[in-house]
Structure formats: structure tokens, C-alpha cells
Amino acid sequence: MKNTKAVTTRIKKGDEVIVISGADADPERPRRVIAVYPKTGRVLVEGINVARRAYRKNADSTYPQGGIHDKTMPIHISNVMLADPKDGGATRVGVRVEQKDGKTIRTRYAKASGTDFKN
């Protein structure tokens, strides 16, 4: 039986990430995260792991005319690292916990440079 526990991740939709391993690895070019799937521990990254898929003709589908189209497939979350907002390189992520007006605020920051990520 597969483990169905969700993976805790510090990567969010819209973040800039760098693919560090796999066939599409490119440490120089940051890419945008399209979606995060915590239950499977995968992320959908723009332009990475693109597969060709054949669709049948179907008036109700996304491609009513059918044909062969490209589809972005998810990759494992361990294959990406967040891009540092300061210099664009790959960095680990830390979380600062602060108290403001009785509320707990969690802020993600780059461990390499100390700069905060946009939330």
C-alpha cells in the first residue's frame, strides 16, 4: 500500500525554481512552478518533463479536434530547489517565525543570502 501522507514542502505555486537533476536539469535557468501536489510529492514546472499525448476526437474534451499535443508532466519535488531572489542561484529555504499583534507570521527566506521570498 502506498504512503498517502502529504509531503510538507516550502515550494508554492508561482515560485521560481531551478531543476537540479534529471534529463531537463538546467542550473542556470529558473523556471516557474505551475502546481504543487503534496500528496504525491511532485511539482509541475513550466517547460520541464514535456510528454507528447494523443487525444481522440471528442466534442466535450479540451481538444475537440483530437491529435497529438504536448503535456507537461510533474517531477519529484527533490529534483528542484528554489531560486535565490538575490542572485538567481539554487538555495535552501528556511522559515522565520515572528509574532505580530498576537499572530504568528511565517516568512520563507533563502539560507544562502538571507533575503525573503515573496509570499
C-alpha positions, -999 to +999 in steps of 0.1 A: +000+000+000+013+034-010+021+061+016-007+086+014+007+111+039+012+146+023+047+159+019+054+192+037+070+215+012+083+250+012+077+254-025+045+271-036+027+278-068+043+307-087+077+303-072+109+304-093+128+271-090+159+255-106+158+219-118+189+203-102+187+168-116+171+147-143+170+150-181+158+186-180+183+198-154+195+234-161+212+251-131+214+284-149+177+290-158+150+295-132+115+281-141+081+289-127+061+263-106+026+258-122+012+234-095+023+216-063+009+181-055+017+174-018+000+140-016+024+126-043+054+148-035+055+162-070+056+196-087+046+208-122+073+231-136+068+252-167+086+236-198+100+207-179+092+170-185+070+176-215+054+145-230+035+141-262+000+127-258-025+115-284-061+127-279-092+112-296-118+134-312-144+144-286-166+175-285-165+177-247-127+175-243-100+201-242-090+192-278-123+186-297-104+180-330-081+154-314-045+149-325-011+148-307-004+176-282+023+184-257+015+179-220+037+190-190+041+161-165+050+165-128+085+158-115+096+148-080+100+177-055+135+166-046+147+174-082+140+212-077+154+239-055+141+274-050+159+302-069+175+328-047+158+362-052+191+380-048+214+362-074+191+336-090+211+305-079+197+275-062+193+278-024+179+260+006+149+275+023+145+285+060+114+297+078+114+327+103+086+327+128+076+361+142+048+373+165+030+405+153-002+417+170-007+383+186-005+365+153+022+341+142+038+350+109+059+325+090+083+340+064+104+319+040+139+331+034+170+320+013+196+304+035+224+314+011+217+352+011+192+357+039+167+375+016+130+369+020+108+352-006+076+368-017+046+350-002 
